[in-house]
Amino acid sequence: MTQQDLAEAVDASVYMISKMESSASGTSFSMIERLARALSLDPAELFTADLPASHFQRSAYGRITRQLVDLDEDELEWLEGVITAALKVRRPG
């Protein structure tokens, strides 16, 4: 993927992508989420070289996390209830 392709995918300028890539500029969390989505990565993979390539991407955790990014607060609270109820059934006691 070129800088131009990435810039278009995240609605940013090529100049901004270049600055972020060279660590000459910081960025917002929302931009980090857009970058991760465009690159099919978990946002955590943008912050460390210690993770194996695509570790989160291939895991259930990574797939779930990518889906959570687009949910609003009400949807997240509903989902928290669903998860809590499901875990009570699965892990009684």
C-alpha positions as CSV (number, residue, x, y, z in Angstrom):
1,M,0.0,0.0,0.0
2,T,1.4,3.4,-0.9
3,Q,1.2,6.5,1.2
4,Q,-1.3,7.8,-1.3
5,D,-3.5,4.7,-0.9
6,L,-3.3,4.9,2.9
7,A,-4.0,8.7,2.9
8,E,-7.1,8.1,0.8
9,A,-8.3,5.2,3.0
10,V,-8.1,7.3,6.2
11,D,-9.1,10.6,4.8
12,A,-5.7,12.3,5.4
13,S,-3.1,14.0,3.3
14,V,0.0,12.2,2.0
15,Y,2.0,14.9,3.8
16,M,0.4,13.9,7.2
17,I,0.9,10.2,6.5
18,S,4.6,10.9,5.8
19,K,5.0,12.9,9.0
20,M,3.4,10.2,11.1
21,E,5.5,7.5,9.4
22,S,8.7,9.4,10.2
23,S,7.6,10.2,13.7
24,A,7.7,13.9,13.0
25,S,4.1,14.2,14.0
26,G,1.8,12.6,16.6
27,T,-1.8,11.8,15.8
28,S,-5.2,11.4,17.5
29,F,-6.7,8.1,18.7
30,S,-9.4,8.3,16.1
31,M,-6.7,8.5,13.4
32,I,-4.9,5.5,14.9
33,E,-8.1,3.6,14.7
34,R,-8.6,4.6,11.1
35,L,-5.0,3.6,10.2
36,A,-5.4,0.3,12.0
37,R,-8.6,-0.5,10.2
38,A,-7.1,0.5,6.8
39,L,-4.1,-1.7,7.4
40,S,-6.1,-4.6,8.9
41,L,-4.3,-4.4,12.2
42,D,-5.2,-4.1,15.8
43,P,-4.3,-0.6,17.0
44,A,-1.8,-2.1,19.5
45,E,0.3,-3.3,16.6
46,L,1.0,0.3,15.7
47,F,2.8,0.9,19.0
48,T,5.2,-2.0,19.4
49,A,7.5,-4.2,17.4
50,D,7.3,-6.9,20.1
51,L,4.0,-8.4,18.8
52,P,4.3,-11.0,16.1
53,A,3.0,-9.7,12.7
54,S,-0.8,-10.0,12.6
55,H,-0.9,-11.7,16.0
56,F,-4.1,-9.7,17.0
57,Q,-5.4,-9.7,13.5
58,R,-5.7,-13.5,13.4
59,S,-7.0,-13.9,17.0
60,A,-10.5,-13.9,18.2
61,Y,-9.6,-10.9,20.4
62,G,-8.4,-8.9,17.4
63,R,-11.5,-9.7,15.3
64,I,-13.8,-8.7,18.2
65,T,-11.8,-5.6,19.0
66,R,-12.1,-4.4,15.4
67,Q,-15.9,-4.8,15.6
68,L,-16.1,-2.8,18.9
69,V,-14.4,0.2,17.4
70,D,-17.5,1.3,15.5
71,L,-20.0,0.8,18.4
72,D,-21.5,3.7,20.3
73,E,-21.7,3.8,24.1
74,D,-25.3,2.3,24.2
75,E,-24.3,-0.6,22.0
76,L,-21.2,-1.2,24.1
77,E,-23.2,-1.3,27.3
78,W,-25.7,-3.7,25.8
79,L,-22.9,-5.9,24.6
80,E,-21.3,-5.8,28.0
81,G,-24.5,-7.2,29.4
82,V,-24.7,-9.9,26.8
83,I,-21.1,-11.0,27.5
84,T,-21.7,-10.9,31.3
85,A,-24.8,-13.1,30.9
86,A,-23.0,-15.5,28.6
87,L,-20.1,-15.9,30.9
88,K,-22.3,-16.6,33.9
89,V,-23.8,-19.5,32.0
90,R,-20.5,-20.7,30.7
91,R,-18.6,-20.2,34.0
92,P,-21.2,-20.8,36.8
93,G,-20.2,-20.1,40.4
